[in-house]
Amino acid sequence: MMMATAIAIAALLAGCISIYRMDVAQGNIVTPEMVSQLRPGMTRSQVRFVLGTPLVSDPFHPDRWDYFYSLHKGSDKNADTRRLTVIFKDDELLKFEGDTAAQSAGQ
């Protein structure tokens, strides 16, 4: 009888215990406010001051910077991702495009 009670209590407690999964953020956080400060003609150093150092700087495309951000919440299966690509021509900002740029244009 005592063994059956112990097993029942253990089974009930096992359902209450869950594993904590922490949130994992990777990459550059780029907010719509930061993107709204970008203007064509800005220098590379001005863009770096506003957005920070890019996560990916492709040696085969030196006039392109990619900013990538991913947030994987511990309880969710899918990660929330954002991407921003900055294109330069003659060391001046030509254009930028991506998820964060679309958000700032819609606000």
C-alpha angles and dihedrals in degrees: 000000000000091000092052091051092050091050091048092050091047091050092051093048092048089061091053096052117084131176115250113232115193125219114259118207120187133180134010121336105222115181127199087247090059092049091049088063093060117104130179110258096037115139123243092255091052091051090047089051091053100039104021128233111329119249092224124035107176113213089205092054106036092170093061128077122186123204113194129181129183128181116190110188112210096236096043125082094209127063123226107233133188129186134192125181120197119198124199131194120192089353092301128108109264102172145329131211140173145090096308092046090054091050093053093048091053095052 
